[in-house]
Amino acid sequence: MKKKYGYWIFTCALVASLCFGGYEYMRAKELEYAVSNSYNRAFFELSDYVDDINTLLAKGLLVNSPAHFAAISSELSRQSAAAKECLSQLPLSDVSLEKTEKFLSQVGDYSFYLSQNALYDTEMTDEEYQSLSQMSSYASSLSAALNSLQQDMYNGNLNFNKNKTGAALVAYAAENSMDGFSAIEKEFGEYPALIYDGPFSEHIENLHPVMCENAEEISAETAAMIANEFLGMKNGFISYEGLSENSSINCYTFSTGNNLCAVSITQKGGYIIYYLNNREIGAEQLDAAQAISSAKDFLNAHGYYNMNESYYEKSDGSITINFAYTQDDITCYSDLVKVKVALDNGEIIGLETNGYIMNHSERDMPEVKLSRQEARSYVSKHLAIDSARLALIPKDSMREVLCYEFKGTSNGRNFLIYINAQNGREEDIRLLIESENGTLTV
């Protein structure tokens, strides 16, 4: 009986193991099919979106109506964003698609830039038309390559599964003499640089800090002396944390022995680009006006002259104030300095000067061609204007535009509207978000 009982237990265990194994196998296969289907869907949708982009760009080369071009531009922006999303979902981590992704970004952005010019009756230049034509040509190549891969998937010769992803897909494409992703990416290596007024313009990648361009390079030892002088040795000896070379501004970083303070000094010029003091802050004793006064005194003492406060935010017993440089009564918003003040005693506990170092210089200001009253006529009649002044504002491309800044109210909310001082274009609209903790713009 014991022997039979043992066989029965063994048989039940074996059957249970087989059932469980079969169940897990089916679940694994279902998951594999689901993942594969998800990849296939993303790929087919990518191909469809690129086909649409190719068609829209071809039409855009012949459009002569600003309103029609604006409609095509809007659709291009939507299709290119969707194409990028589909591309990001494909299992191609082993393949660099940076240039392909950038091309898709520029498609929507560049067409939007052209459509904005068209709305202001600015005709497309020969150079802009050539750029759009080249963009159309590359879109056609990308569309053909994706359609070729798509046909192989229909024929069952290619699929996105765990045995053929990333580099394996590209290798397959190369072996079969097709324009696969790697071939397209290589082709984009010869794609001409696009310089225009947009966030994906090529020149943005090559921006250099203006204040560091002709400045002398200093050693870590010299930077340490600057950091010590700035800190005033109030928090103990500093230690060297290293040289940061991963951003547009190389800088030396130091910290105090108690790790309360950190300060970064630019390698070229020896400018303080960042400072933070993490000390505990006591009960608030100062209001915003007193903190702003302390911050101004600090900036003047450290060589930041003609700086005027714009907006601020209070948090955890401190206030962070944005200051912008003023030249000839024109506010230069690119030259931004942020100062953090402790509200218990007015001590400066934070400083960030990246915008100032990247952009500050004495400008040759553009000519003001419109009077304040003329510029005011371009502002919506639904804004009750409270004040106006001249300001130099940065666009997404980092190009600066001289504008009249009109501040006013509409439907109980405060706004800033920027009108180009040369041609009357409405360059930007900002909503002022005001609360007991400060004022921000969005």
FIDRENFI-99540 format. One record per residue (C-alpha): residue in three letters; x, y, z. Coordinates in nm, 2 decimals, always signed. Layout:
! residues N
   roti       xx       yy       zz
    ALA        X        Y        Z
...
END
This chain:
! residues 442
   roti       xx       yy       zz
    MET    +0.00    +0.00    +0.00
    LYS    +0.28    +0.24    +0.08
    LYS    +0.45    +0.16    -0.25
    LYS    +0.12    +0.23    -0.44
    TYR    +0.07    +0.54    -0.24
    GLY    +0.42    +0.66    -0.33
    TYR    +0.36    +0.60    -0.70
    TRP    +0.03    +0.79    -0.68
    ILE    +0.20    +1.09    -0.52
    PHE    +0.48    +1.08    -0.78
    THR    +0.23    +1.06    -1.07
    CYS    +0.03    +1.35    -0.93
    ALA    +0.34    +1.56    -0.89
    LEU    +0.46    +1.48    -1.24
    VAL    +0.12    +1.57    -1.39
    ALA    +0.11    +1.89    -1.19
    SER    +0.46    +1.98    -1.30
    LEU    +0.38    +1.91    -1.66
    CYS    +0.06    +2.12    -1.64
    PHE    +0.24    +2.41    -1.47
    GLY    +0.52    +2.39    -1.72
    GLY    +0.27    +2.39    -2.00
    TYR    +0.08    +2.68    -1.85
    GLU    +0.40    +2.88    -1.81
    TYR    +0.51    +2.79    -2.16
    MET    +0.18    +2.92    -2.30
    ARG    +0.20    +3.23    -2.10
    ALA    +0.55    +3.29    -2.23
    LYS    +0.44    +3.24    -2.58
    GLU    +0.14    +3.47    -2.54
    LEU    +0.37    +3.73    -2.39
    GLU    +0.62    +3.68    -2.68
    TYR    +0.33    +3.72    -2.93
    ALA    +0.20    +4.03    -2.76
    VAL    +0.54    +4.19    -2.75
    SER    +0.60    +4.10    -3.12
    ASN    +0.26    +4.23    -3.22
    SER    +0.33    +4.55    -3.03
    TYR    +0.66    +4.59    -3.22
    ASN    +0.50    +4.51    -3.55
    ARG    +0.22    +4.77    -3.48
    ALA    +0.47    +5.04    -3.40
    PHE    +0.67    +4.96    -3.71
    PHE    +0.37    +4.96    -3.95
    GLU    +0.24    +5.29    -3.80
    LEU    +0.59    +5.44    -3.83
    SER    +0.59    +5.35    -4.20
    ASP    +0.24    +5.50    -4.25
    TYR    +0.34    +5.82    -4.07
    VAL    +0.65    +5.86    -4.28
    ASP    +0.45    +5.80    -4.60
    ASP    +0.22    +6.08    -4.49
    ILE    +0.52    +6.31    -4.41
    ASN    +0.66    +6.24    -4.76
    THR    +0.33    +6.33    -4.92
    LEU    +0.28    +6.65    -4.72
    LEU    +0.64    +6.77    -4.79
    ALA    +0.59    +6.72    -5.16
    LYS    +0.27    +6.92    -5.14
    GLY    +0.44    +7.19    -4.93
    LEU    +0.68    +7.26    -5.21
    LEU    +0.39    +7.38    -5.43
    VAL    +0.17    +7.55    -5.18
    ASN    +0.12    +7.92    -5.25
    SER    -0.14    +8.00    -4.99
    PRO    -0.03    +8.09    -4.63
    ALA    -0.34    +7.94    -4.48
    HIS    -0.30    +7.62    -4.67
    PHE    +0.07    +7.60    -4.58
    ALA    -0.02    +7.66    -4.21
    ALA    -0.26    +7.36    -4.23
    ILE    +0.01    +7.14    -4.39
    SER    +0.26    +7.25    -4.13
    SER    +0.02    +7.16    -3.85
    GLU    -0.03    +6.82    -3.99
    LEU    +0.34    +6.77    -4.04
    SER    +0.40    +6.85    -3.68
    ARG    +0.15    +6.59    -3.57
    GLN    +0.27    +6.32    -3.80
    SER    +0.64    +6.38    -3.72
    ALA    +0.57    +6.36    -3.34
    ALA    +0.37    +6.04    -3.39
    ALA    +0.65    +5.89    -3.61
    LYS    +0.91    +5.97    -3.34
    GLU    +0.70    +5.80    -3.08
    CYS    +0.66    +5.48    -3.29
    LEU    +1.04    +5.48    -3.36
    SER    +1.11    +5.50    -2.99
    GLN    +0.89    +5.19    -2.93
    LEU    +1.10    +4.96    -3.16
    PRO    +1.36    +4.73    -3.01
    LEU    +1.66    +4.91    -3.17
    SER    +1.87    +4.99    -2.87
    ASP    +2.18    +4.85    -3.04
    VAL    +2.14    +5.09    -3.33
    SER    +2.21    +5.46    -3.32
    LEU    +1.91    +5.65    -3.47
    GLU    +2.00    +5.99    -3.35
    LYS    +2.01    +6.15    -3.69
    THR    +1.69    +5.99    -3.81
    GLU    +1.51    +6.11    -3.49
    LYS    +1.65    +6.46    -3.54
    PHE    +1.53    +6.46    -3.90
    LEU    +1.18    +6.38    -3.78
    SER    +1.20    +6.65    -3.52
    GLN    +1.31    +6.91    -3.78
    VAL    +1.03    +6.82    -4.02
    GLY    +0.75    +6.96    -3.80
    ASP    +0.96    +7.24    -3.66
    TYR    +1.10    +7.37    -3.99
    SER    +0.76    +7.36    -4.16
    PHE    +0.61    +7.55    -3.87
    TYR    +0.89    +7.81    -3.90
    LEU    +0.81    +7.86    -4.27
    SER    +0.44    +7.88    -4.21
    GLN    +0.48    +8.15    -3.95
    ASN    +0.68    +8.35    -4.20
    ALA    +0.41    +8.29    -4.46
    LEU    +0.14    +8.42    -4.23
    TYR    +0.34    +8.75    -4.21
    ASP    +0.36    +8.77    -4.59
    THR    +0.73    +8.68    -4.59
    GLU    +0.80    +8.48    -4.90
    MET    +1.01    +8.16    -4.88
    THR    +1.37    +8.24    -4.99
    ASP    +1.55    +8.02    -5.25
    GLU    +1.76    +7.88    -4.97
    GLU    +1.46    +7.79    -4.76
    TYR    +1.29    +7.63    -5.06
    GLN    +1.61    +7.43    -5.12
    SER    +1.62    +7.31    -4.76
    LEU    +1.25    +7.20    -4.78
    SER    +1.32    +7.03    -5.11
    GLN    +1.61    +6.83    -4.96
    MET    +1.40    +6.75    -4.66
    SER    +1.13    +6.61    -4.90
    SER    +1.40    +6.40    -5.08
    TYR    +1.52    +6.24    -4.75
    ALA    +1.16    +6.18    -4.65
    SER    +1.11    +5.99    -4.97
    SER    +1.42    +5.78    -4.91
    LEU    +1.31    +5.70    -4.56
    SER    +0.97    +5.61    -4.68
    ALA    +1.11    +5.37    -4.95
    ALA    +1.34    +5.20    -4.70
    LEU    +1.05    +5.14    -4.45
    ASN    +0.82    +5.02    -4.72
    SER    +1.09    +4.77    -4.83
    LEU    +1.13    +4.64    -4.48
    GLN    +0.75    +4.63    -4.44
    GLN    +0.72    +4.41    -4.75
    ASP    +0.97    +4.16    -4.60
    MET    +0.76    +4.15    -4.29
    TYR    +0.44    +4.08    -4.50
    ASN    +0.64    +3.79    -4.67
    GLY    +0.74    +3.65    -4.33
    ASN    +1.11    +3.70    -4.39
    LEU    +1.15    +3.96    -4.12
    ASN    +0.99    +4.00    -3.78
    PHE    +1.05    +4.18    -3.45
    ASN    +1.10    +3.90    -3.19
    LYS    +1.35    +3.81    -2.93
    ASN    +1.57    +3.64    -3.19
    LYS    +1.59    +3.93    -3.43
    THR    +1.60    +4.27    -3.27
    GLY    +1.83    +4.57    -3.28
    ALA    +2.16    +4.50    -3.45
    ALA    +2.02    +4.17    -3.59
    LEU    +1.75    +4.36    -3.78
    VAL    +2.01    +4.59    -3.93
    ALA    +2.24    +4.30    -4.01
    TYR    +1.95    +4.13    -4.19
    ALA    +1.88    +4.44    -4.39
    ALA    +2.25    +4.48    -4.49
    GLU    +2.27    +4.11    -4.59
    ASN    +1.98    +4.15    -4.83
    SER    +2.11    +4.48    -4.99
    MET    +1.81    +4.68    -4.85
    ASP    +1.80    +5.03    -4.73
    GLY    +1.76    +4.94    -4.36
    PHE    +1.78    +5.16    -4.06
    SER    +2.16    +5.17    -4.06
    ALA    +2.17    +5.26    -4.42
    ILE    +1.92    +5.54    -4.37
    GLU    +2.11    +5.67    -4.06
    LYS    +2.43    +5.67    -4.27
    GLU    +2.26    +5.86    -4.54
    PHE    +2.15    +6.12    -4.29
    GLY    +2.51    +6.18    -4.22
    GLU    +2.52    +6.39    -4.54
    TYR    +2.20    +6.57    -4.46
    PRO    +2.27    +6.95    -4.48
    ALA    +2.26    +7.15    -4.16
    LEU    +1.94    +7.35    -4.11
    ILE    +1.99    +7.70    -3.97
    TYR    +1.65    +7.86    -3.88
    ASP    +1.46    +8.01    -3.60
    GLY    +1.36    +7.70    -3.42
    PRO    +1.46    +7.47    -3.13
    PHE    +1.61    +7.20    -3.35
    SER    +1.82    +7.43    -3.56
    GLU    +2.18    +7.30    -3.60
    HIS    +2.34    +7.62    -3.47
    ILE    +2.20    +7.56    -3.12
    GLU    +2.43    +7.26    -3.08
    ASN    +2.73    +7.48    -3.15
    LEU    +2.64    +7.76    -2.90
    HIS    +2.93    +7.86    -2.68
    PRO    +2.94    +8.08    -2.37
    VAL    +3.00    +8.43    -2.48
    MET    +3.18    +8.54    -2.16
    CYS    +3.42    +8.24    -2.19
    GLU    +3.51    +8.27    -2.56
    ASN    +3.82    +8.49    -2.52
    ALA    +3.88    +8.43    -2.15
    GLU    +4.20    +8.27    -2.01
    GLU    +4.18    +7.91    -1.90
    ILE    +4.26    +7.88    -1.53
    SER    +4.39    +7.58    -1.32
    ALA    +4.21    +7.39    -1.05
    GLU    +4.44    +7.56    -0.80
    THR    +4.34    +7.91    -0.92
    ALA    +3.98    +7.81    -0.92
    ALA    +4.02    +7.69    -0.55
    MET    +4.15    +8.03    -0.46
    ILE    +3.85    +8.20    -0.62
    ALA    +3.61    +7.96    -0.44
    ASN    +3.78    +8.02    -0.11
    GLU    +3.76    +8.39    -0.15
    PHE    +3.39    +8.37    -0.25
    LEU    +3.30    +8.15    +0.05
    GLY    +3.51    +8.37    +0.28
    MET    +3.63    +8.05    +0.46
    LYS    +3.32    +8.07    +0.67
    ASN    +3.24    +7.70    +0.64
    GLY    +3.58    +7.53    +0.66
    PHE    +3.84    +7.43    +0.40
    ILE    +3.71    +7.33    +0.06
    SER    +3.78    +7.00    -0.12
    TYR    +3.81    +6.96    -0.49
    GLU    +3.53    +6.75    -0.65
    GLY    +3.66    +6.74    -1.01
    LEU    +3.63    +6.90    -1.35
    SER    +3.29    +6.88    -1.52
    GLU    +3.31    +6.86    -1.90
    ASN    +2.97    +6.72    -1.98
    SER    +2.80    +7.06    -2.06
    SER    +2.85    +7.36    -2.27
    ILE    +3.05    +7.52    -1.99
    ASN    +3.35    +7.33    -1.83
    CYS    +3.38    +7.41    -1.46
    TYR    +3.56    +7.31    -1.15
    THR    +3.35    +7.20    -0.85
    PHE    +3.44    +7.24    -0.48
    SER    +3.26    +7.16    -0.16
    THR    +3.32    +7.25    +0.20
    GLY    +3.44    +7.00    +0.46
    ASN    +3.10    +6.98    +0.62
    ASN    +2.93    +6.94    +0.28
    LEU    +2.70    +7.23    +0.35
    CYS    +2.83    +7.44    +0.06
    ALA    +2.91    +7.37    -0.31
    VAL    +3.05    +7.61    -0.56
    SER    +3.14    +7.57    -0.93
    ILE    +3.40    +7.79    -1.11
    THR    +3.42    +7.81    -1.49
    GLN    +3.75    +7.67    -1.64
    LYS    +3.77    +7.97    -1.87
    GLY    +3.75    +8.30    -1.70
    GLY    +3.71    +8.17    -1.35
    TYR    +3.35    +8.29    -1.32
    ILE    +3.12    +8.16    -1.04
    ILE    +2.85    +7.97    -1.22
    TYR    +2.68    +7.79    -0.93
    TYR    +2.67    +7.82    -0.55
    LEU    +2.45    +7.65    -0.29
    ASN    +2.45    +7.66    +0.08
    ASN    +2.23    +7.39    +0.24
    ARG    +2.23    +7.53    +0.59
    GLU    +1.91    +7.52    +0.81
    ILE    +1.70    +7.83    +0.78
    GLY    +1.53    +7.98    +1.08
    ALA    +1.20    +8.17    +1.11
    GLU    +1.13    +8.42    +0.84
    GLN    +1.23    +8.78    +0.94
    LEU    +1.24    +8.95    +0.60
    ASP    +0.98    +9.02    +0.33
    ALA    +1.03    +8.99    -0.05
    ALA    +1.14    +9.36    -0.09
    GLN    +1.41    +9.33    +0.17
    ALA    +1.54    +9.00    +0.02
    ILE    +1.55    +9.17    -0.33
    SER    +1.75    +9.45    -0.18
    SER    +2.00    +9.21    -0.03
    ALA    +2.03    +9.02    -0.36
    LYS    +2.10    +9.35    -0.55
    ASP    +2.37    +9.45    -0.30
    PHE    +2.53    +9.10    -0.35
    LEU    +2.52    +9.12    -0.73
    ASN    +2.68    +9.47    -0.73
    ALA    +2.95    +9.36    -0.49
    HIS    +3.04    +9.07    -0.72
    GLY    +3.04    +9.27    -1.05
    TYR    +2.69    +9.21    -1.18
    TYR    +2.58    +9.56    -1.26
    ASN    +2.26    +9.69    -1.41
    MET    +2.06    +9.39    -1.29
    ASN    +1.69    +9.43    -1.24
    GLU    +1.46    +9.18    -1.07
    SER    +1.18    +9.02    -1.26
    TYR    +1.00    +8.74    -1.09
    TYR    +1.05    +8.53    -0.78
    GLU    +0.94    +8.23    -0.59
    LYS    +0.94    +8.16    -0.21
    SER    +0.99    +7.81    -0.07
    ASP    +1.10    +7.66    +0.27
    GLY    +1.21    +7.99    +0.42
    SER    +1.40    +8.12    +0.12
    ILE    +1.33    +8.32    -0.19
    THR    +1.47    +8.27    -0.54
    ILE    +1.48    +8.59    -0.75
    ASN    +1.54    +8.61    -1.12
    PHE    +1.75    +8.91    -1.23
    ALA    +1.80    +9.02    -1.59
    TYR    +2.07    +9.26    -1.73
    THR    +1.95    +9.60    -1.85
    GLN    +2.12    +9.79    -2.13
    ASP    +2.00   +10.13    -2.25
    ASP    +1.67   +10.08    -2.06
    ILE    +1.62    +9.75    -2.25
    THR    +1.58    +9.44    -2.04
    CYS    +1.79    +9.15    -2.18
    TYR    +1.62    +8.84    -2.06
    SER    +1.89    +8.61    -2.19
    ASP    +2.14    +8.75    -1.94
    LEU    +1.97    +8.57    -1.65
    VAL    +2.10    +8.54    -1.29
    LYS    +1.92    +8.36    -1.02
    VAL    +1.98    +8.45    -0.65
    LYS    +1.85    +8.26    -0.35
    VAL    +1.82    +8.45    -0.03
    ALA    +1.75    +8.31    +0.32
    LEU    +1.46    +8.50    +0.48
    ASP    +1.58    +8.46    +0.83
    ASN    +1.88    +8.70    +0.79
    GLY    +1.91    +8.79    +0.42
    GLU    +2.22    +8.58    +0.36
    ILE    +2.28    +8.47    +0.00
    ILE    +2.25    +8.09    +0.00
    GLY    +2.23    +8.02    -0.37
    LEU    +2.35    +8.16    -0.71
    GLU    +2.31    +8.04    -1.07
    THR    +2.46    +8.24    -1.35
    ASN    +2.45    +8.00    -1.65
    GLY    +2.23    +8.22    -1.86
    TYR    +2.44    +8.53    -1.79
    ILE    +2.77    +8.35    -1.88
    MET    +2.62    +8.20    -2.20
    ASN    +2.48    +8.53    -2.33
    HIS    +2.62    +8.84    -2.17
    SER    +2.78    +9.11    -2.38
    GLU    +2.73    +9.47    -2.47
    ARG    +2.49    +9.45    -2.77
    ASP    +2.45    +9.65    -3.08
    MET    +2.08    +9.69    -3.03
    PRO    +1.85    +9.66    -3.33
    GLU    +1.67    +9.97    -3.45
    VAL    +1.33   +10.04    -3.30
    LYS    +1.11   +10.10    -3.61
    LEU    +0.77   +10.11    -3.43
    SER    +0.66   +10.36    -3.17
    ARG    +0.51   +10.23    -2.86
    GLN    +0.17   +10.34    -2.98
    GLU    +0.21   +10.17    -3.31
    ALA    +0.32    +9.85    -3.14
    ARG    +0.02    +9.87    -2.91
    SER    -0.21    +9.85    -3.21
    TYR    -0.09    +9.49    -3.27
    VAL    -0.20    +9.38    -2.91
    SER    -0.53    +9.21    -2.87
    LYS    -0.81    +9.45    -2.78
    HIS    -0.91    +9.21    -2.51
    LEU    -0.60    +9.30    -2.30
    ALA    -0.63    +9.59    -2.07
    ILE    -0.27    +9.72    -2.08
    ASP    -0.11    +9.84    -1.76
    SER    +0.25    +9.91    -1.87
    ALA    +0.49    +9.87    -2.16
    ARG    +0.87    +9.86    -2.20
    LEU    +1.14    +9.74    -2.44
    ALA    +1.29    +9.40    -2.39
    LEU    +1.53    +9.17    -2.58
    ILE    +1.38    +8.82    -2.56
    PRO    +1.53    +8.48    -2.67
    LYS    +1.34    +8.27    -2.92
    ASP    +1.35    +7.89    -2.92
    SER    +1.64    +7.91    -3.16
    MET    +1.82    +8.14    -2.90
    ARG    +1.80    +8.42    -3.15
    GLU    +1.72    +8.75    -2.97
    VAL    +1.43    +8.97    -3.07
    LEU    +1.38    +9.33    -2.97
    CYS    +1.01    +9.36    -2.85
    TYR    +0.77    +9.59    -2.67
    GLU    +0.67    +9.40    -2.35
    PHE    +0.30    +9.49    -2.28
    LYS    +0.18    +9.39    -1.94
    GLY    -0.20    +9.37    -1.89
    THR    -0.51    +9.20    -1.77
    SER    -0.77    +8.98    -1.94
    ASN    -1.05    +8.79    -1.77
    GLY    -0.90    +8.85    -1.43
    ARG    -0.56    +8.71    -1.53
    ASN    -0.23    +8.89    -1.59
    PHE    -0.04    +8.85    -1.92
    LEU    +0.27    +8.96    -2.10
    ILE    +0.25    +9.01    -2.47
    TYR    +0.57    +9.07    -2.68
    ILE    +0.54    +9.26    -3.00
    ASN    +0.84    +9.28    -3.24
    ALA    +0.96    +9.64    -3.23
    GLN    +1.06    +9.63    -3.59
    ASN    +0.77    +9.46    -3.78
    GLY    +0.48    +9.43    -3.53
    ARG    +0.49    +9.05    -3.51
    GLU    +0.34    +8.89    -3.20
    GLU    +0.64    +8.70    -3.08
    ASP    +0.52    +8.55    -2.76
    ILE    +0.25    +8.55    -2.49
    ARG    +0.32    +8.47    -2.13
    LEU    +0.07    +8.40    -1.85
    LEU    +0.17    +8.54    -1.51
    ILE    +0.10    +8.30    -1.23
    GLU    +0.09    +8.49    -0.91
    SER    +0.04    +8.36    -0.56
    GLU    +0.15    +8.45    -0.20
    ASN    +0.48    +8.26    -0.28
    GLY    +0.58    +8.46    -0.58
    THR    +0.52    +8.52    -0.95
    LEU    +0.61    +8.28    -1.24
    THR    +0.56    +8.30    -1.61
    VAL    +0.44    +8.02    -1.84
END
